[in-house]
Structures are given as C-alpha cells and as structure tokens.
C-alpha cells in the first residue's frame, strides 16, 4: 500500500447533493465529487444541500420546510467533527441557517479546499469571513497561478497552494470531432450574459449558436443567430457541431469589463472545459487566465474584442482549424477522464 493510499484512508470527503439541471451550475461540483470518490475517502454528508429545485420552479412552503429539515440534519452530522482531514468544495452553499456550523467545521479541521469561486475576486461582496476561512485551510486547490497570486496579494498565505490548471468535464462518451464552420457557439445562462445582446446585434457574416437557459424566446433573434436549446451538461458537448466556442464575460464586447469580465483574469471558466470536452476550438479574451492555455496548446484564438471575430473566421483555413482540433485531443482526453483534479488530489495527499 502506497503512502498516498494510507493518507487517503484517513481523510474525509464532505459530499453534496447539487441536483441535475439543464445548466452547468452544479456540473463542476458533481464531477469533483465523482473524482474525489476514486480515492476512497470516508464520506461526510452535508444533507443541508439537499433542497434544490429546478430552475424556474416556484419555492413553496414544502420547499422551505424541507430546507429547514435538511439544515437540521446537516447540523447534527457536522457539529461534532473536529481534528480531521477533510476534502471539500469552496464556497459552501448551505442555507444561512447552518452557516456557523459550516464555518466551525472548516475552522476545526484540516481542510483541503477545491476552490470554485472567490467572491472577493469578483466583487460580489459575499460573507466577510470568506478570506478568513481560506487563510486557515491546509491546502487550496485553485483554478490557476493567476488566482493563486491574487489570493496571496489579499493576504491568503498560510495554506499550501496547488494549481488545478483547468476543470475536468466528465461525459461517458467522447463527442465526435468538430467541423470547420463560420460559426461561434456560446453556452451558459443567456439571461445573465450582459455582453450578449450587443454582440448579437453586430453586423456580421458568421452564425452565432446559443445554448442554455434564460433566453427570452418571445423576442425575434437577429440574423445569423440561432437558439439551439437547453441540454443537460452531459448532453451538451455532443450537441455542438462545429465552429468555435466563445469564452467571454462582462458588460462589454470590446474588452473584459465589469466585475465578471475582470474575474476572467483569475478564473478558469467551466465553460472553457465544456468546449475542450466537446473537442471545439475556442475564442477567449486575450487577458483572461485561460489565454495562457490557448496559446500554449494552440487550440484557438485569443482576442481583444468580439469585433475581431469576423476577420479571424474569414482568414481561417480548413487546415488551421483541423490543427486546432488535433491540438485539443490530449486536453480533451484529460478533461473527459478527470485528469486535472485527480492529479491535484494526488499532490494534496503527498503534502499531507
């Protein structure tokens, strides 16, 4: 038995129940639980999470009653856990009813966090104890080196940092190779993407294919714009047929502006992993953290503005596109198999 295996047997995994909706909101966290489970950690179940409703579904009396019951179960399961090594996902989305219980759990144990989002980096406000909790962690598995450097600038210097690189994206079957097309695909919560409407209204020769929830289907879409529907995160990579996948956020089409646009300087969007899993070349903001991956592996274009897309697509040859697809093959294999988090977890176990 290896030393890492012996260490893993002493660790707990704080598991969640995040639901399965037609958007990627819980996909990264569900995949992480699957990958962590490969190490045989003992399970510690946070039942307070188990109160999700589908997007758009009304939250009636029964929902809030179940939320209270599950919070009580979560409190009983977690309140006395102390001195353990616990792998968990950050931030925690438990109801405020047991926020103090969760905080005490995190502060009373040796925590290994897979960091998904940090509100301090995207100006969301958040709870004032966010950085305090991160500072007390044993190990932080972060999106990339840019996020690690920024957290250190904010005073998070105590933990050992591990660079995840990018998120995995588990699907059971490898999607078919993508074909070159004068098309850009964008997937996500379409109602929350502030740049989307001005981008769609640009005069352009290329098509835009939209996937996801939040689109007002009562409004007529501009020319060369097509709504392809909403799919489960597992179905979506195979539904995208060709062209490029866009990674962009914020309120501007000419730069990554606004809190969410600026956040792309530090995060590795799960959307990026979706396109890699689909085997689809990408378009990303030149100043985004994932631009380093695009440039290193030559899997698409880094752009200053969405206004640059048409010229790029018109100048792209079939051979260039096929080159991007071929360059994606190794990364695609890795994200589909859970390579990145599995590798980071092994590093964490070595540190423990």
Secondary structure as the mmCIF struct_conf table of DSSP 4:
data_model
#
loop_
_struct_conf.conf_type_id
_struct_conf.id
_struct_conf.beg_label_comp_id
_struct_conf.beg_label_asym_id
_struct_conf.beg_label_seq_id
_struct_conf.end_label_comp_id
_struct_conf.end_label_asym_id
_struct_conf.end_label_seq_id
HELX_RH_AL_P HELX_RH_AL_P1 UNK A 3 UNK A 9
TURN_TY1_P TURN_TY1_P1 UNK A 10 UNK A 10
STRN STRN1 UNK A 11 UNK A 15
BEND BEND1 UNK A 22 UNK A 23
TURN_TY1_P TURN_TY1_P2 UNK A 24 UNK A 26
HELX_RH_AL_P HELX_RH_AL_P2 UNK A 27 UNK A 37
TURN_TY1_P TURN_TY1_P3 UNK A 38 UNK A 40
HELX_LH_PP_P HELX_LH_PP_P1 UNK A 41 UNK A 41
STRN STRN2 UNK A 42 UNK A 45
HELX_RH_3T_P HELX_RH_3T_P1 UNK A 47 UNK A 49
TURN_TY1_P TURN_TY1_P4 UNK A 55 UNK A 56
HELX_RH_AL_P HELX_RH_AL_P3 UNK A 61 UNK A 78
TURN_TY1_P TURN_TY1_P5 UNK A 79 UNK A 80
BEND BEND2 UNK A 83 UNK A 83
STRN STRN3 UNK A 85 UNK A 90
BEND BEND3 UNK A 91 UNK A 91
HELX_RH_3T_P HELX_RH_3T_P2 UNK A 96 UNK A 98
HELX_RH_AL_P HELX_RH_AL_P4 UNK A 99 UNK A 107
BEND BEND4 UNK A 108 UNK A 109
STRN STRN4 UNK A 110 UNK A 115
HELX_RH_AL_P HELX_RH_AL_P5 UNK A 119 UNK A 122
TURN_TY1_P TURN_TY1_P6 UNK A 123 UNK A 123
TURN_TY1_P TURN_TY1_P7 UNK A 128 UNK A 129
HELX_RH_AL_P HELX_RH_AL_P6 UNK A 130 UNK A 135
TURN_TY1_P TURN_TY1_P8 UNK A 136 UNK A 136
BEND BEND5 UNK A 138 UNK A 138
STRN STRN5 UNK A 139 UNK A 142
BEND BEND6 UNK A 143 UNK A 143
HELX_RH_AL_P HELX_RH_AL_P7 UNK A 145 UNK A 153
TURN_TY1_P TURN_TY1_P9 UNK A 154 UNK A 155
BEND BEND7 UNK A 158 UNK A 159
STRN STRN6 UNK A 160 UNK A 163
BEND BEND8 UNK A 166 UNK A 166
BEND BEND9 UNK A 172 UNK A 173
HELX_LH_PP_P HELX_LH_PP_P2 UNK A 174 UNK A 178
STRN STRN7 UNK A 179 UNK A 189
HELX_RH_3T_P HELX_RH_3T_P3 UNK A 190 UNK A 192
TURN_TY1_P TURN_TY1_P10 UNK A 194 UNK A 195
HELX_RH_AL_P HELX_RH_AL_P8 UNK A 196 UNK A 200
TURN_TY1_P TURN_TY1_P11 UNK A 201 UNK A 201
BEND BEND10 UNK A 202 UNK A 202
BEND BEND11 UNK A 205 UNK A 206
STRN STRN8 UNK A 207 UNK A 213
TURN_TY1_P TURN_TY1_P12 UNK A 217 UNK A 218
BEND BEND12 UNK A 219 UNK A 219
HELX_LH_PP_P HELX_LH_PP_P3 UNK A 220 UNK A 222
TURN_TY1_P TURN_TY1_P13 UNK A 223 UNK A 224
STRN STRN9 UNK A 225 UNK A 229
HELX_RH_AL_P HELX_RH_AL_P9 UNK A 233 UNK A 239
STRN STRN10 UNK A 242 UNK A 247
BEND BEND13 UNK A 250 UNK A 251
BEND BEND14 UNK A 253 UNK A 255
HELX_RH_AL_P HELX_RH_AL_P10 UNK A 258 UNK A 263
TURN_TY1_P TURN_TY1_P14 UNK A 264 UNK A 266
HELX_RH_AL_P HELX_RH_AL_P11 UNK A 270 UNK A 278
TURN_TY1_P TURN_TY1_P15 UNK A 279 UNK A 279
STRN STRN11 UNK A 282 UNK A 285
TURN_TY1_P TURN_TY1_P16 UNK A 286 UNK A 287
BEND BEND15 UNK A 288 UNK A 288
TURN_TY1_P TURN_TY1_P17 UNK A 289 UNK A 290
HELX_RH_AL_P HELX_RH_AL_P12 UNK A 291 UNK A 297
TURN_TY1_P TURN_TY1_P18 UNK A 298 UNK A 298
STRN STRN12 UNK A 300 UNK A 303
BEND BEND16 UNK A 304 UNK A 304
HELX_RH_3T_P HELX_RH_3T_P4 UNK A 306 UNK A 308
HELX_RH_AL_P HELX_RH_AL_P13 UNK A 309 UNK A 315
HELX_RH_AL_P HELX_RH_AL_P14 UNK A 318 UNK A 337
TURN_TY1_P TURN_TY1_P19 UNK A 338 UNK A 338
HELX_RH_AL_P HELX_RH_AL_P15 UNK A 339 UNK A 351
#
